[in-house]
Amino acid sequence: MDEGILEWLHLKNVARAGWVRAGVEAPESVAAHSWGMSLLALHLCPQHLDLSKVLSLCLVHDLPEVRVGDLTPHDDCSTKAQDERQAMKDMAPQWLSLFDEYETGSTPEAVFVKQLDKLDMGLQAKVYQQEQGIDLDEFIASAKQRISESTLSSYLD
């Protein structure tokens, strides 16, 4: 069996660090976040974008976190970009160009997926607020600030 596949699947076990820091009980994994983005993409992807590319970007954009971890702005991120790119190169070189496209936001699909990344975070904050009664308004506000597409940001109102 391809050992890479087993390593990729460990993304299911990497908890989203921001939720852990905020005190969320049983926070989602990074893989669950990627799934959430993919579901949003299926529902919200504009027709002029390549849905297959959008879904691929959703699925691989955080894959290096299997090795690097889920770093947040509260962590030392001085080498995050280099560390994540190297991890991607080592773990899944066949998807390195997708990872680079996402990181640089070099296509309309990558720009859209970056906004879905924030939308999923903001919506997940709303879910946790409803379920657990904790204040996660900072996550919703952060998402709103980083989403430029009004159609997408309206989901956070």
Backbone hydrogen bonds, N-H to C=O, Kabsch-Sander energy under -0.5 kcal/mol:
donor,donor_aa,acceptor,acceptor_aa,energy
3,E,1,M,-0.6
5,I,2,D,-1.0
6,L,2,D,-0.9
7,E,3,E,-1.9
8,W,4,G,-2.7
9,L,5,I,-2.0
10,H,6,L,-0.6
10,H,7,E,-1.4
11,L,8,W,-2.0
12,K,9,L,-1.6
13,N,10,H,-2.2
14,V,11,L,-1.0
15,A,13,N,-0.8
16,R,28,E,-2.4
17,A,15,A,-0.6
19,W,16,R,-0.6
20,V,16,R,-1.7
21,R,17,A,-2.8
22,A,18,G,-1.7
23,G,20,V,-1.4
24,V,19,W,-2.6
30,V,11,L,-0.6
30,V,14,V,-2.8
31,A,11,L,-1.4
33,H,29,S,-1.8
34,S,30,V,-2.2
35,W,31,A,-2.2
36,G,32,A,-2.5
37,M,33,H,-2.5
38,S,34,S,-2.1
39,L,35,W,-2.5
40,L,36,G,-2.4
41,A,37,M,-2.5
42,L,38,S,-2.3
43,H,39,L,-1.6
44,L,40,L,-3.0
45,C,41,A,-2.2
49,L,46,P,-1.8
51,L,49,L,-0.9
54,V,50,D,-2.5
55,L,51,L,-3.0
56,S,52,S,-2.1
57,L,53,K,-2.6
58,C,54,V,-2.4
59,L,55,L,-2.2
60,V,56,S,-1.9
61,H,57,L,-1.8
63,L,60,V,-1.4
65,E,62,D,-2.1
66,V,63,L,-2.0
67,R,64,P,-1.6
68,V,64,P,-2.5
69,G,65,E,-1.2
71,L,69,G,-1.2
75,D,72,T,-2.3
77,C,75,D,-0.9
80,K,77,C,-1.2
83,D,79,T,-3.0
84,E,80,K,-3.0
85,R,81,A,-2.2
86,Q,82,Q,-2.4
87,A,83,D,-2.3
88,M,84,E,-2.5
89,K,85,R,-2.6
90,D,86,Q,-2.2
91,M,87,A,-2.9
92,A,88,M,-2.8
95,W,92,A,-2.4
96,L,93,P,-1.2
99,F,95,W,-2.4
100,D,96,L,-2.9
101,E,97,S,-2.3
102,Y,98,L,-2.4
103,E,99,F,-2.8
104,T,100,D,-2.5
105,G,101,E,-1.2
106,S,101,E,-1.4
111,V,107,T,-2.2
112,F,108,P,-2.3
113,V,109,E,-2.5
114,K,110,A,-2.4
115,Q,111,V,-1.5
116,L,112,F,-2.1
117,D,113,V,-2.3
118,K,114,K,-1.3
119,L,115,Q,-2.6
120,D,116,L,-3.1
121,M,117,D,-1.5
122,G,118,K,-2.6
123,L,119,L,-2.8
124,Q,120,D,-2.5
125,A,121,M,-2.1
126,K,122,G,-1.7
127,V,123,L,-2.1
128,Y,124,Q,-2.6
129,Q,125,A,-2.5
130,Q,126,K,-2.3
131,E,127,V,-2.7
132,Q,128,Y,-3.2
133,G,129,Q,-1.5
134,I,128,Y,-0.5
136,L,134,I,-0.8
139,F,136,L,-1.2
140,I,136,L,-1.4
141,A,137,D,-3.0
142,S,138,E,-2.1
143,A,139,F,-2.3
144,K,140,I,-2.6
145,Q,141,A,-2.1
146,R,142,S,-1.3
147,I,143,A,-0.9
147,I,144,K,-0.6
148,S,146,R,-0.7
150,S,148,S,-0.7
152,L,149,E,-0.6
153,S,149,E,-2.5
154,S,150,S,-1.9
155,Y,152,L,-1.5
156,L,153,S,-1.9
157,D,154,S,-1.3
